[in-house]
Amino acid sequence: MRLALIAGGKSSEREVSLKSGAQVYQALNQDRYDIRRYDPLTDLERLVREAKELDAALIIMHGRGGEDGSMQGLLDLLEIPYQGSGVLASALAMNKELSKAMYRQAGLKVPRALIFDRAGAPSPQEIAVGLGLPVVIKPVNEGSSIGISKAPTPEALSTGLAAAFALDNRVLVEEFIQGTEVTGGVLGNARLQALPLVEIIPASTYAFFDYEAKYQPGASEEICPARLDPELTRRAQACALTAHKALGCRGYSRTDMMIREQEIYVLETNTIPGMTATSLFPQGAKAAGLDFQDLLDTLINLALEKV
């Protein structure tokens, strides 16, 4: 099979994408696939030129230009099947404002939040009155916790808003949920499988599971399966399935959640989860009996399914 492995690009998550792409390349069965590697930063013209020679694509990208529907739209035009969600679901999941609305409509619980642009931004004091402190500040369209900060004071809130507005013209500020953080993977097309949950415990030096806590080796403890009772596990897996379906995802996804006093709050859904052998989604897949190479084969087979 002639397989395009697409990694890199020009988003703020370029380096993570390149590292993931390198690990995926090493894990793929070289006897089964004729792998051609493309970096959208430099190789888009070659990808278009060689499209008719390709059977399928693996998009190993995060953030804008890769996870937001842009690359998916290009591959649709080139008629190259690819793993994961299409244009609409990718764009919805990337946009924290729209995905939050879809979660609510599907009956999922989400943290209380304010969403605004720079011109309509309330003061830090008004936000503190409306949501309490601490709060979490997020650019509406970024991934991997880029630009996200936790603000325990109005002064930190002001600094966090400035950092978020440097990356996006719309910002989401939501209540901080103190509790157990878990993430739930979903795998499949017509028949969906909820993978074992992964519990995430950032080191005490981190205020939350931020960019460094995600990617610095040893910065966080990850436990799979998560240490939840069977009923709470079932409910959290059901939330991941509901979020996947609410956004119209395909192939696979990973939904991040916080659990406080038996209540499950959905934070966001990743349509291209981190894809190194030790990333969160592959950990869940391994606990379900799929090693990294088998998982990649499964994703490619799902990409080729007519659904």
N, C-alpha and C positions, 0 to 999 in steps of 0.2 A: 504494500500500500504506500502510495506517495503522500507523505504527511508534511504539512507546513507547521512548523513550530514557531509561533509568533511571540516574541518577548522583547521588552525594552520600552521603546516609545519615549515621549518627552514629558510625561507627568512627573509630579513630585515623588512618585513611587517607582521611578525608573530602575534604581539600583536593586530594589527588592525583586522587581520583575526579572531582571537579568539573572540574578542568583537563582530564582525559582526555575527559570528557563534552562539554566545549566544543569540543575539537578534532575529536571524532567528528561532532558536529553540523555543523561547518563542512565536513567532508569528504564527508558523505553527499550523494547526488544529490537535490537538492530537487525536481527534476521527477519523480523516481521514487517518492519517499516523502512522505507527509503525516506529519511528525514531531511528536510530542507529548512534551514533556520533563517528567519527574517526578523530584523529590527525595524519597526515602523519609522524610526527616526531617520534611517538611511535607505531602507529597502522597499518602500511602498511601490515604487515604479517596477522593480523586479517582481514583486508579488503579483501585481496586475498583469505583467507580461507573461508570467509562468502559470497563471491561474488555470488554464485549460489542462495543464499537466498534473494538477493536484487532485487527490481524492478526498481529502479531509484536512481540517486544521485544528490545532490546539492553540487557543488563545491563553497565554500565560502572562496576562497583563493586569495591572491594578490602577484604579484612578481614571482620570479623564483620558479620552482617546483610546481606551482599551476596555474598560469595564462599564462605560456609560452608554453603550449602544453604537458608538461611532465605528469601531472595527467590525462589529456584527453587521452593520448596514453595508459596509464595503464588501464583506464576504458574501452577503446575500446577493448583491449586485453581480459579484463574480461567480455566483452559483457554486461556492465551496461550502460544504457542510462543516459545522464547527460544534464543539462541545458547549453545553450550557445554554443560557437564555438568549432570546432574540433581542431585537432593538428595543421594543417597548418595555419589557420586563427589566432589561438592563438599565434603561434610563430611569424607570420608576425607582428601582432599588438604590440607585446612586443618589437620588434626590431625597434627602431626609424629610423634607416637608411633605412631598407627595406620598412617600411610602408610609409615613405616619398616618396620613389620612386614610390610606387603603387598609392599614392595620385596624384602625378604629372601625371602619365600615365592616370589616370581617369579624368584629366582636373581640378583638384582642385588646388587652390593657397596655397602655403606653404611659410613660412619665408625663406629667403636666409640663407644658412648654409654651414659650413665646417665640414667634418667628417674625422677622422684620428685615427690611433693608436699611441702609445707612441713614436715609432721609427720615425714615419713620422710627428710628431706634429710640426706645424709652431710656431714661436715665438709669444708671446703676441702682440708684435708690428705689426707683419705681419697680425695677425687676426684683429687687430684694423683697419688697413688700408683696409683690404678686406671687412669687415662687418660694420665698424663703431662701436661706443660704445654708450650705453651699449649693451652687448650681454648676452645670456642665455647659460649656460653650462650644458650639460646633459650626463650622462652615457647612452650608446646606449641601454642597456638592464636592466632598472630598472623601477619601478613604484612608484606611490604615491609621486612623486617629491623627492624621495630618491636621494641624491647626486647632486641635481640641485641647481645652484646658478646663481645670476645675477651679472654681473661684469661691473661696470661703469668706471673702470680704468684698465690699463695694470697690475698693481699690484694685483688688485682683480681677474683679469683674470688668472694670474699665480697661485694664491691660489686656485681658483675654478677648474682649470685643474688638480691640484694635488689631490684634493678631489674626482673628478670624476674618475681619473685613479686608485684610490684606490679601486674602486668598479667594474671597467670594463676595458677591454683592448682596447675598442674603445669608442671614445667620440664625441659628436655632439655639435658644437657651432653655434648658430643661432642668427640672428638679433633680438633684442627685439622689439616686436610690442606693441606700446603704444595705448591702445584703450579699448574697452568693451569686457570683457571675458564672453563667454557663453558656455554652454555645452548642447548637444542635444542627447537625448535617442532615440533608435530605438528598436521596439519590434515586434517579429513575425518570421515566417519561410518563407513560400512561399509568404504570404501577409504581407507586412511590414507596420508598423505604426510609423510615426515620432511623438514623444511625445512633449508636450510643452517645450520650452527652459527654462533653468535656468540661470539667470544672477548671476555672482560671483563678489563680491566686497570685497577683502581682507581689513582688517583694515589698517590704514595709517602706522602702525608700521611694516608692512610687505612689502618687496620690490616686492613680487609677491605671487601667490597662492601656497606657499611652503608646506612642510609636516605639520608644526605646524599650519599654517593657515587653512589647510584642516581638522585637527582633534582636535584642541583645541576649546572647546565650546566657542562660541561667538567671535572667532577670525575673522570670515568673515560673511558678510551679503549675503544671497542667496535669490534671488527674482524670483518667478515662478508664472506666465509666465514672461519671460524677457521683459524689457521695450523697445521693438523695434517696429518700425512701421510694419504693416502687410506684406509688400513686403519684407523687410529685414528679418523678421521672416521666411517667406516662403523660401527664398534663403538659410538661415542658416540651416533650417530643410532639405532642399534638399542636402546640403553639407554633413550632418550627414548620410543621406540615401546613398549617393554616396560613402562615406568612408566605410560604413558598407559593401556595395556590392563589392567595390574594393578589400577589404581584404578577402572576402569570409566568412564573419561572419554569424553566425546562432543564432537564438533565441532572442538575445538582444545584444546591445552594447551602449556605450556612447562616443561621440566624442567631444573633447575640441577644441574650436575655439576662435580666437581673431578677433574683428571687428574694423577696422581703416578706417575712411572716406568712409564708405559704402563698403569697400573691406573685404572679409571674408578669413581669413587665418586658415587653418586646422593645429592643433598642433599634436594631437595623438588620438587614439581610445582605449578605455578600453573594453576588452571582458568580464571581470568580474567586473563590476562597484561596488563601495561600496554598501553594502546591509544591512544597518541599516534603521530603519523607517524614519530617517531624512537625509539619504544620498541623493546625487543629483539625481540619477536615480529614486529612489522611490518618490522623490518630483515631478518629471515630470510625473510619472505614476499616482500619486494622482490627479494632475491637470487634467489628462485625464479621471478620474473617477475610478481608480483602487486603493483601499487601500492596505496596505502592505501585508495583508494575501491573498487578491485576486491576487496581483502581484506574490507572491510565487506560488500559485496554477497555475497561467498562465504559469510560467516558467517551472514548472514540466510537465504540459500538453504539452508544446512545445517540451520538451525533449523526450517525448514518441511518438511524431509524426514521421511518416516515410517520410523523405524528400530526 
